[in-house]
Amino acid sequence: MRTPVAYLLPLMLVALIACKVNRPRNDHAVSQTLYQGMSSDPGTFNPVIVTDASSGTAIGDLFEGLVKINPKTTLPEPDLAQAWEISDGGKTITFHLRHDVKWSDGVAFTARDVLFTMRVIYDPRVPNSMISTLTVDGKPLKVEAHGDYTVVMRLPRPFAPLLYAIGVPIIPEHVLAKAWDTGQFNRTWGIDTPPAELICLGPYRMERYVPGQLLAFKRNPTYWMRDEHGGQLPKLLAQVQIIVTDRNAMYLRFMSGLLDVYRPRAEEVWELQQKQAELHITLQPTGIDTGSRFFAFNRNPRHYIHHGVVDPRYKWFTDITFMRALAHALDKPGIINLCYRGLAVPAVADISPADKIFHAPDLKDYEYDLKLAARLLDEAGYRMLRPGVRGDPEGHPIVFELTTPTGNPTSDQICAIYKQDLAALGITVNYRPLEFIALVKKLDSTFDWDCILIGFTGTIEPNNAANFLRSSGNLHIWNPGEAHPATPWEAEIDRLLEEGTRVMEPQRRAPYYWRIQEILHEQLPIIETVREIGYVAYRDSLRNFNETTWGLYKPEWIEFRQ
């Protein structure tokens, strides 16, 4: 019988302090400073080469794109481009830029910055996740400037996802052109960069970064957006992201009033529901997770094949029967009950059910069945060598490493459950969680890993996941950056991605992405786990805090009541 214990610690600690906390001390309303928590340090401040969520959080309010997506309507809206027209049968789009936008150093934002950003993204020397979504039939867009405030983009053919892909963060040519010209761009704006050197045009400027402690931001006085009376936006004067690697500690910070917004784990939801009045907070559901959390298995020959010698782990992870057995060994009902207190649903398709159009609706999940898993292994030649030890057809004991980012007790519990069930099949799993930045290095550079539990955020436009789905993508996690598709099914996904972008009508596009999800479900480079039903808790003193399934709605209007 499995006994979840990680969730007991915050409950016991909260019980100890409950008598002391009737109303959290909170002077954040006086300073109009919003305090939130993030789980790890950023890896870079360079918006082009960002691949991890912590870096995205660190710079998300510093930069803006030509368009943005309304999280309520899920439709593109003006941002740095105040309007656009589509012509030439969908092959030309003309963006009209705002005239009143300045960088934080006072320099005017112009079309030159857009052209520079696109040149950097298309530069093969600059590894980035954006290029996969901004190429059409393998070709870059042709981008021209017609004066200072008009940008024309010409496409080889109509490209349905363009408006969902073009909202990339624009970077300042006058600051970064020299680094790009000299080949130093990838080392520019690292986390050792003084915040004052991060020239931006978003609603906030970074004021301070203390590794392992906090990121502090102040309202950008040059930000272009104004309210209906001409007053400056955003309403908040400052924000602080407290770096708290332990989720229990982050929860206690919120309970004691040190954080203003918190997205609770499932085991914390019930207590927060009971204490809303006492703590002066509001708790509301945000819906099924738009992303996915999955076990990925390394299929990278650059890691497993050397001098003609093939590591047996490569054979296991590319054997579909072996992988199907491992899929049947994942106890999703147990994970939902033990790790999420019932506030989750099984994840079957790669795209979340939160996406009503592109989620594949008819996939049949791999039922949790250890007897079936054992039978599949036996029939494929993976037999018990001795009690508790299963071997492959060549007699190698099946042993591999499992990792996940540190600081997340839920991930630890999921891995413990999976490790226990695989042990019941005679498979030894060595579980070693890693600090996130070290883990990213393994995924991006050394490829030295076997199995990983990791999560990716979801997107409204499915083609925005092309850097994960496409065989050449840098986030094609099981075998990134393939020069040519390594398998026929990966070649089929590449083809479906191209064909899906040709269809402008969303309902007619959907079957292409349904098929992609079906292929992933059949070939199992990843094994989906579950999707949490999310909640957000925030101080009653906050006004205009409106979080949707797809993100905050009009965050520039958030403020504290005086």
C-alpha positions as CSV (number, residue, x, y, z in Angstrom):
1,M,0.0,0.0,0.0
2,R,1.4,3.4,-1.0
3,T,1.4,6.1,1.7
4,P,1.8,9.7,0.5
5,V,3.9,11.6,3.1
6,A,5.3,14.6,1.3
7,Y,2.1,16.6,1.7
8,L,1.9,16.1,5.4
9,L,4.7,18.6,6.2
10,P,3.0,21.8,5.0
11,L,-0.2,20.8,6.8
12,M,1.6,20.2,10.1
13,L,3.5,23.5,9.8
14,V,0.4,25.4,8.9
15,A,-1.4,23.9,11.9
16,L,1.5,25.2,14.1
17,I,1.3,28.7,12.9
18,A,-2.5,28.9,12.4
19,C,-3.1,30.4,15.8
20,K,-0.6,33.2,15.0
21,V,-2.0,34.1,11.6
22,N,-5.4,35.6,11.7
23,R,-4.8,38.1,9.0
24,P,-1.5,38.1,7.2
25,R,0.6,41.2,7.6
26,N,0.6,42.8,4.1
27,D,1.9,46.2,3.3
28,H,2.2,45.4,-0.4
29,A,-0.9,47.5,-1.1
30,V,0.9,50.6,0.1
31,S,3.9,50.1,-2.2
32,Q,1.7,48.6,-5.0
33,T,4.3,45.8,-5.2
34,L,3.1,42.3,-6.2
35,Y,5.0,39.4,-4.6
36,Q,5.0,36.0,-6.3
37,G,7.2,32.9,-6.1
38,M,9.2,31.0,-8.7
39,S,10.7,27.6,-8.2
40,S,14.2,28.0,-9.6
41,D,16.8,30.5,-10.9
42,P,16.7,31.6,-14.5
43,G,19.2,30.2,-16.9
44,T,19.5,33.3,-19.2
45,F,18.0,36.8,-19.7
46,N,18.4,36.5,-23.5
47,P,14.8,36.2,-24.8
48,V,15.8,34.6,-28.1
49,I,17.6,31.6,-26.6
50,V,15.2,30.9,-23.7
51,T,14.1,27.3,-23.4
52,D,13.1,27.0,-19.7
53,A,10.1,28.3,-17.8
54,S,12.1,30.1,-15.1
55,S,14.0,32.2,-17.7
56,G,10.7,32.9,-19.4
57,T,9.2,34.1,-16.1
58,A,12.2,36.3,-15.4
59,I,12.0,38.2,-18.7
60,G,8.3,37.8,-19.6
61,D,7.4,41.3,-18.7
62,L,10.5,42.9,-20.2
63,F,9.7,42.4,-23.8
64,E,6.8,42.4,-26.2
65,G,5.9,41.1,-29.7
66,L,4.1,42.5,-32.7
67,V,0.9,40.7,-31.6
68,K,-0.4,39.0,-28.4
69,I,-3.0,36.4,-27.8
70,N,-6.1,37.3,-25.8
71,P,-6.4,34.5,-23.2
72,K,-10.2,34.8,-23.1
73,T,-11.0,34.8,-26.8
74,T,-7.7,32.9,-27.8
75,L,-7.5,35.3,-30.7
76,P,-4.5,37.5,-31.8
77,E,-4.7,41.2,-30.8
78,P,-2.5,44.2,-31.5
79,D,0.6,44.7,-29.4
80,L,3.6,46.6,-30.9
81,A,1.8,46.4,-34.2
82,Q,-1.4,48.5,-33.9
83,A,-2.9,47.0,-37.0
84,W,-2.2,44.6,-39.9
85,E,-3.5,43.6,-43.3
86,I,-3.3,40.3,-45.1
87,S,-3.1,40.4,-48.9
88,D,-1.9,38.4,-51.9
89,G,-4.1,35.5,-51.1
90,G,-2.6,35.1,-47.6
91,K,1.0,35.3,-48.7
92,T,1.7,38.9,-47.6
93,I,1.1,40.5,-44.2
94,T,1.7,44.1,-43.5
95,F,2.2,45.3,-39.9
96,H,1.7,48.9,-38.9
97,L,3.8,49.6,-35.8
98,R,3.0,52.0,-33.0
99,H,4.7,55.4,-33.2
100,D,4.9,56.0,-29.5
101,V,7.0,53.1,-28.3
102,K,10.4,53.7,-26.8
103,W,13.1,51.4,-25.4
104,S,13.8,51.8,-21.7
105,D,16.9,53.8,-22.6
106,G,14.8,56.3,-24.5
107,V,15.6,55.2,-28.0
108,A,12.6,54.9,-30.3
109,F,11.4,51.5,-31.3
110,T,11.2,51.1,-35.1
111,A,10.9,48.6,-37.9
112,R,14.7,48.1,-37.8
113,D,14.3,46.3,-34.4
114,V,11.8,43.9,-36.0
115,L,14.1,43.1,-38.9
116,F,17.1,42.6,-36.6
117,T,15.1,40.3,-34.4
118,M,14.1,38.1,-37.3
119,R,17.7,38.0,-38.7
120,V,18.9,36.8,-35.3
121,I,16.2,34.1,-35.1
122,Y,17.1,32.8,-38.5
123,D,20.8,32.8,-37.8
124,P,22.0,29.2,-37.6
125,R,24.6,30.3,-35.1
126,V,21.8,31.2,-32.6
127,P,20.1,28.1,-31.1
128,N,16.4,29.0,-30.5
129,S,13.0,27.5,-30.3
130,M,11.3,30.1,-32.5
131,I,12.8,29.2,-35.8
132,S,10.7,26.0,-36.0
133,T,7.5,28.0,-35.9
134,L,8.7,30.8,-38.3
135,T,9.7,28.8,-41.3
136,V,7.4,27.8,-44.1
137,D,8.4,24.7,-46.1
138,G,11.8,25.1,-44.5
139,K,12.2,28.6,-45.7
140,P,12.4,31.8,-43.6
141,L,9.9,34.6,-44.1
142,K,11.1,37.5,-46.2
143,V,10.9,40.6,-44.0
144,E,11.1,44.1,-45.3
145,A,10.9,47.6,-43.6
146,H,8.9,50.2,-45.5
147,G,9.9,53.3,-43.5
148,D,10.3,53.3,-39.7
149,Y,6.8,52.0,-38.8
150,T,5.8,49.5,-41.5
151,V,7.0,45.9,-41.7
152,V,6.0,43.6,-44.6
153,M,6.4,39.9,-44.4
154,R,6.2,37.7,-47.5
155,L,5.5,34.0,-47.3
156,P,6.1,31.2,-49.8
157,R,2.4,30.3,-49.3
158,P,-0.5,31.0,-47.0
159,F,0.6,29.9,-43.5
160,A,-2.3,29.5,-41.0
161,P,-0.3,29.8,-37.7
162,L,1.6,33.0,-38.5
163,L,-0.3,35.4,-36.2
164,Y,0.1,32.9,-33.4
165,A,3.8,32.5,-34.0
166,I,4.9,36.1,-34.8
167,G,4.5,37.3,-31.2
168,V,8.2,36.7,-30.5
169,P,9.9,39.1,-28.2
170,I,11.5,42.0,-30.1
171,I,15.0,42.9,-29.1
172,P,16.9,46.2,-29.5
173,E,19.2,46.4,-32.6
174,H,21.1,49.4,-31.2
175,V,22.1,47.4,-28.1
176,L,22.7,43.9,-29.5
177,A,23.8,44.4,-33.1
178,K,27.5,44.4,-32.2
179,A,27.3,41.2,-30.2
180,W,25.5,39.5,-33.1
181,D,28.0,40.8,-35.7
182,T,30.9,39.5,-33.7
183,G,29.4,36.1,-32.9
184,Q,28.9,36.9,-29.2
185,F,25.1,37.0,-29.2
186,N,24.6,33.6,-27.5
187,R,26.7,34.8,-24.5
188,T,25.0,38.2,-24.3
189,W,22.5,39.0,-21.6
190,G,23.4,36.0,-19.4
191,I,22.3,35.9,-15.8
192,D,25.5,37.8,-14.8
193,T,24.4,40.8,-16.8
194,P,23.7,43.9,-14.6
195,P,19.9,44.5,-14.8
196,A,20.4,48.1,-16.0
197,E,21.9,46.7,-19.2
198,L,18.8,44.8,-20.1
199,I,17.2,47.4,-22.4
200,C,13.6,46.5,-22.8
201,L,10.2,47.9,-23.9
202,G,7.8,45.8,-21.8
203,P,5.7,47.0,-18.8
204,Y,8.5,46.4,-16.3
205,R,12.3,46.8,-16.0
206,M,14.5,44.4,-14.0
207,E,15.9,46.2,-11.0
208,R,17.8,43.5,-9.2
209,Y,18.6,39.8,-9.3
210,V,20.0,38.0,-6.3
211,P,20.7,34.3,-7.3
212,G,18.7,31.9,-5.1
213,Q,16.7,34.7,-3.6
214,L,14.8,37.1,-5.8
215,L,14.1,39.0,-9.0
216,A,12.9,42.5,-8.5
217,F,11.1,44.6,-11.2
218,K,10.0,48.2,-11.4
219,R,7.4,49.8,-13.7
220,N,9.0,50.9,-16.9
221,P,8.5,54.7,-17.2
222,T,8.8,54.5,-21.0
223,Y,6.1,51.9,-21.4
224,W,3.7,52.9,-24.2
225,M,0.3,51.6,-22.8
226,R,-2.0,54.1,-21.2
227,D,-5.5,53.8,-19.5
228,E,-8.6,55.6,-20.8
229,H,-7.6,58.8,-19.0
230,G,-4.0,58.9,-20.2
231,G,-2.6,57.4,-17.0
232,Q,0.4,55.2,-17.1
233,L,0.1,51.4,-17.1
234,P,0.7,49.0,-15.6
235,K,-1.1,50.0,-12.4
236,L,1.4,48.1,-10.2
237,L,4.6,50.0,-9.4
238,A,6.7,47.0,-8.9
239,Q,6.8,43.2,-8.8
240,V,9.1,40.7,-7.0
241,Q,9.6,37.1,-7.8
242,I,10.9,35.3,-4.7
243,I,12.9,32.2,-5.6
244,V,11.8,29.3,-3.5
245,T,12.9,25.9,-4.6
246,D,10.9,24.0,-2.0
247,R,7.2,24.0,-2.7
248,N,6.4,23.5,1.0
249,A,8.3,26.6,1.9
250,M,6.5,28.5,-0.9
251,Y,3.1,27.5,0.4
252,L,4.0,28.7,3.9
253,R,5.1,32.0,2.5
254,F,1.7,32.5,0.9
255,M,-0.1,31.4,4.1
256,S,1.9,33.9,6.1
257,G,1.2,36.8,3.7
258,L,4.6,37.0,2.1
259,L,3.3,36.1,-1.3
260,D,0.2,37.7,-2.9
261,V,-0.5,35.0,-5.6
262,Y,-0.1,31.3,-5.3
263,R,-1.0,28.4,-7.5
264,P,-1.6,25.6,-5.0
265,R,-0.9,21.9,-5.3
266,A,-3.9,19.6,-5.1
267,E,-3.2,18.7,-1.5
268,E,-3.4,22.4,-0.5
269,V,-6.6,23.2,-2.2
270,W,-9.0,22.0,0.5
271,E,-7.3,23.9,3.3
272,L,-7.2,27.1,1.3
273,Q,-10.9,26.7,0.5
274,Q,-11.6,26.5,4.3
275,K,-9.4,29.4,5.2
276,Q,-10.4,32.0,2.5
277,A,-12.2,34.3,4.9
278,E,-9.6,33.9,7.6
279,L,-6.7,34.6,5.3
280,H,-8.5,37.2,3.2
281,I,-7.9,35.4,0.0
282,T,-9.8,34.2,-3.0
283,L,-9.4,30.7,-4.4
284,Q,-10.7,29.9,-7.9
285,P,-10.3,27.1,-10.4
286,T,-8.5,27.8,-13.6
287,G,-9.2,24.6,-15.5
288,I,-7.4,21.5,-16.8
289,D,-3.6,22.1,-17.3
290,T,-3.0,23.3,-20.8
291,G,0.4,21.7,-20.9
292,S,1.6,18.1,-20.3
293,R,3.8,16.2,-17.9
294,F,5.3,13.1,-19.3
295,F,8.0,10.5,-19.0
296,A,10.5,10.9,-21.9
297,F,12.9,8.2,-22.9
298,N,16.2,8.9,-24.5
299,R,16.5,7.6,-28.1
300,N,19.5,9.6,-29.0
301,P,22.2,7.5,-30.8
302,R,24.8,10.2,-30.1
303,H,24.5,9.1,-26.5
304,Y,24.1,5.4,-26.8
305,I,26.1,4.3,-29.8
306,H,29.9,4.7,-29.8
307,H,32.5,3.1,-32.1
308,G,29.9,0.7,-33.4
309,V,28.9,-0.5,-29.9
310,V,25.2,-0.1,-29.1
311,D,24.2,0.4,-25.4
312,P,21.4,-2.0,-24.6
313,R,19.3,0.9,-23.2
314,Y,19.0,2.3,-26.8
315,K,17.5,-1.0,-27.9
316,W,15.0,-1.0,-25.0
317,F,13.8,2.5,-25.5
318,T,13.3,2.0,-29.3
319,D,11.5,-1.3,-28.8
320,I,7.8,-0.5,-29.1
321,T,6.7,-3.6,-27.2
322,F,9.0,-2.7,-24.3
323,M,7.7,0.8,-24.3
324,R,4.1,-0.4,-24.4
325,A,4.8,-2.6,-21.4
326,L,6.1,0.5,-19.6
327,A,3.0,2.5,-20.5
328,H,0.8,-0.2,-19.0
329,A,2.9,0.0,-15.8
330,L,2.1,3.6,-15.2
331,D,-0.6,3.8,-12.5
332,K,-2.5,7.0,-13.5
333,P,-5.5,6.3,-11.2
334,G,-3.1,6.0,-8.3
335,I,-1.2,9.1,-9.2
336,I,-4.5,11.1,-9.4
337,N,-5.6,9.9,-6.0
338,L,-2.3,10.0,-4.1
339,C,-0.6,12.9,-5.7
340,Y,-3.5,15.1,-6.7
341,R,-6.2,14.2,-4.2
342,G,-8.5,13.5,-7.2
343,L,-7.9,17.0,-8.8
344,A,-6.5,15.6,-12.0
345,V,-7.5,13.6,-15.1
346,P,-5.5,11.0,-17.1
347,A,-3.5,12.5,-19.9
348,V,-3.7,10.5,-23.1
349,A,-3.1,13.0,-25.9
350,D,-0.2,15.4,-26.2
351,I,-2.5,18.4,-26.6
352,S,-4.7,19.2,-23.5
353,P,-8.5,18.9,-23.5
354,A,-8.4,22.6,-22.7
355,D,-7.8,23.1,-26.4
356,K,-11.3,22.4,-27.7
357,I,-10.3,22.2,-31.4
358,F,-6.9,20.5,-31.6
359,H,-7.1,18.0,-28.7
360,A,-7.3,14.4,-30.1
361,P,-10.6,13.2,-28.6
362,D,-10.6,9.5,-29.4
363,L,-7.3,8.0,-28.2
364,K,-7.6,5.0,-26.0
365,D,-5.3,5.1,-23.0
366,Y,-2.9,2.4,-21.9
367,E,-4.8,0.8,-19.1
368,Y,-2.8,0.3,-15.9
369,D,-2.2,-3.5,-15.8
370,L,1.0,-5.0,-14.4
371,K,0.0,-8.5,-15.5
372,L,-0.4,-7.3,-19.1
373,A,2.9,-5.4,-18.9
374,A,4.7,-8.5,-17.6
375,R,3.2,-10.7,-20.4
376,L,4.3,-8.2,-23.1
377,L,7.8,-8.2,-21.7
378,D,7.9,-12.0,-21.5
379,E,6.6,-12.5,-25.1
380,A,9.3,-10.0,-26.4
381,G,12.1,-11.9,-24.7
382,Y,12.5,-9.8,-21.6
383,R,12.4,-12.6,-19.1
384,M,13.2,-12.8,-15.4
385,L,16.9,-13.7,-14.9
386,R,16.3,-14.3,-11.2
387,P,13.8,-13.1,-8.6
388,G,13.4,-9.4,-8.8
389,V,15.7,-9.0,-11.9
390,R,14.4,-9.0,-15.4
391,G,16.8,-9.1,-18.4
392,D,16.7,-8.3,-22.1
393,P,17.0,-11.0,-24.8
394,E,20.8,-10.7,-24.6
395,G,20.9,-11.2,-20.9
396,H,21.5,-7.6,-19.7
397,P,19.6,-6.8,-16.5
398,I,17.2,-3.9,-17.2
399,V,18.5,-1.0,-15.2
400,F,18.2,2.7,-16.1
401,E,18.2,6.1,-14.4
402,L,15.2,8.3,-13.9
403,T,15.5,12.1,-13.1
404,T,13.3,15.1,-12.7
405,P,13.9,18.7,-11.5
406,T,14.4,19.0,-7.8
407,G,12.1,20.9,-5.5
408,N,8.7,19.4,-6.6
409,P,7.3,16.9,-4.2
410,T,4.6,15.9,-6.6
411,S,7.1,14.9,-9.2
412,D,9.0,13.0,-6.5
413,Q,5.8,11.1,-5.6
414,I,5.0,10.3,-9.3
415,C,8.5,9.0,-9.8
416,A,8.3,6.9,-6.6
417,I,5.1,5.3,-7.8
418,Y,6.5,4.5,-11.2
419,K,9.7,3.2,-9.8
420,Q,7.8,0.9,-7.4
421,D,5.6,-0.6,-10.2
422,L,8.6,-1.1,-12.5
423,A,10.4,-2.9,-9.7
424,A,7.4,-5.2,-9.5
425,L,8.2,-6.2,-13.1
426,G,11.9,-6.8,-12.3
427,I,13.1,-3.5,-13.7
428,T,15.5,-1.5,-11.6
429,V,15.1,2.3,-11.7
430,N,17.8,4.5,-10.1
431,Y,16.0,7.8,-9.2
432,R,18.2,10.9,-9.1
433,P,16.5,14.3,-9.2
434,L,18.7,17.1,-10.5
435,E,18.8,20.9,-10.0
436,F,16.9,22.4,-13.0
437,I,19.8,24.2,-14.7
438,A,22.0,21.0,-14.6
439,L,19.1,19.0,-16.0
440,V,18.6,21.5,-18.9
441,K,22.3,21.1,-19.8
442,K,21.8,17.3,-20.1
443,L,18.8,17.8,-22.3
444,D,20.4,20.6,-24.5
445,S,24.1,19.7,-24.6
446,T,25.4,16.4,-23.2
447,F,22.3,14.2,-23.8
448,D,23.4,12.2,-20.9
449,W,20.1,10.9,-19.5
450,D,17.9,7.8,-19.7
451,C,14.4,8.7,-18.6
452,I,13.1,12.0,-17.4
453,L,9.8,13.3,-15.9
454,I,9.3,16.8,-17.2
455,G,6.5,19.1,-18.1
456,F,6.0,21.4,-21.1
457,T,3.6,24.4,-21.2
458,G,0.8,24.3,-23.7
459,T,0.0,26.7,-26.5
460,I,-3.2,27.6,-28.3
461,E,-1.6,27.2,-31.7
462,P,-0.4,23.6,-32.1
463,N,2.3,24.5,-34.6
464,N,4.0,26.5,-31.8
465,A,5.1,23.1,-30.5
466,A,6.9,22.4,-33.7
467,N,10.3,22.7,-32.0
468,F,9.2,19.7,-29.9
469,L,7.4,17.7,-32.6
470,R,9.7,18.3,-35.6
471,S,12.6,15.9,-35.9
472,S,15.0,18.8,-36.4
473,G,13.7,20.7,-33.4
474,N,16.0,21.6,-30.5
475,L,13.3,20.5,-28.0
476,H,12.6,17.2,-29.9
477,I,13.5,15.8,-26.5
478,W,14.1,12.1,-27.2
479,N,16.5,12.9,-30.1
480,P,16.9,16.6,-30.7
481,G,18.3,18.2,-33.8
482,E,18.0,15.3,-36.2
483,A,19.7,16.1,-39.6
484,H,17.1,13.8,-41.2
485,P,14.1,12.1,-39.6
486,A,15.4,9.1,-37.8
487,T,12.3,7.0,-38.3
488,P,9.3,6.9,-40.7
489,W,6.9,8.0,-38.1
490,E,9.0,11.1,-37.3
491,A,9.1,11.9,-41.0
492,E,5.3,11.6,-41.1
493,I,5.0,14.0,-38.2
494,D,7.2,16.5,-40.1
495,R,5.0,16.1,-43.1
496,L,1.8,16.6,-41.1
497,L,3.2,19.7,-39.5
498,E,3.9,21.2,-42.9
499,E,0.5,20.2,-44.4
500,G,-1.4,21.4,-41.3
501,T,-0.1,24.9,-41.7
502,R,-1.6,25.1,-45.3
503,V,-5.2,24.8,-44.1
504,M,-6.6,28.1,-42.9
505,E,-9.8,26.9,-41.4
506,P,-9.2,25.6,-37.8
507,Q,-11.8,22.8,-37.9
508,R,-10.2,21.5,-41.1
509,R,-6.7,21.8,-39.7
510,A,-7.6,19.7,-36.6
511,P,-7.2,16.2,-38.1
512,Y,-3.6,16.8,-39.0
513,Y,-2.8,17.4,-35.3
514,W,-5.0,14.6,-34.2
515,R,-2.9,12.3,-36.3
516,I,0.3,13.6,-34.8
517,Q,-1.0,12.9,-31.3
518,E,-2.0,9.4,-32.4
519,I,1.5,8.7,-33.7
520,L,3.1,9.9,-30.4
521,H,0.6,7.7,-28.6
522,E,1.5,4.7,-30.7
523,Q,5.3,5.1,-30.9
524,L,5.7,6.2,-27.2
525,P,8.8,8.4,-27.2
526,I,7.0,9.9,-24.3
527,I,4.4,8.4,-21.9
528,E,1.8,11.0,-20.8
529,T,1.0,11.0,-17.1
530,V,-2.0,13.1,-15.8
531,R,-3.2,16.7,-16.1
532,E,-3.9,18.6,-12.9
533,I,-7.1,20.6,-12.5
534,G,-5.5,24.0,-11.6
535,Y,-6.4,26.6,-9.0
536,V,-5.1,30.0,-8.2
537,A,-5.2,31.8,-4.8
538,Y,-4.7,35.5,-4.4
539,R,-5.2,38.3,-1.9
540,D,-8.6,39.9,-1.6
541,S,-6.9,43.3,-1.8
542,L,-6.0,42.7,-5.4
543,R,-8.2,44.2,-8.1
544,N,-8.6,43.1,-11.7
545,F,-6.8,39.8,-11.1
546,N,-8.3,37.6,-13.7
547,E,-6.6,34.4,-14.5
548,T,-8.0,32.1,-17.2
549,T,-7.0,28.7,-18.5
550,W,-4.6,30.3,-20.9
551,G,-3.1,33.0,-18.7
552,L,-3.8,36.4,-17.1
553,Y,-6.3,38.6,-18.8
554,K,-5.1,42.2,-19.0
555,P,-2.4,41.9,-16.3
556,E,-1.5,45.6,-16.7
557,W,-4.7,46.5,-14.9
558,I,-3.9,44.5,-11.7
559,E,-3.5,46.7,-8.6
560,F,-4.0,46.7,-4.9
561,R,-7.0,48.4,-3.2
562,Q,-5.7,51.2,-1.0
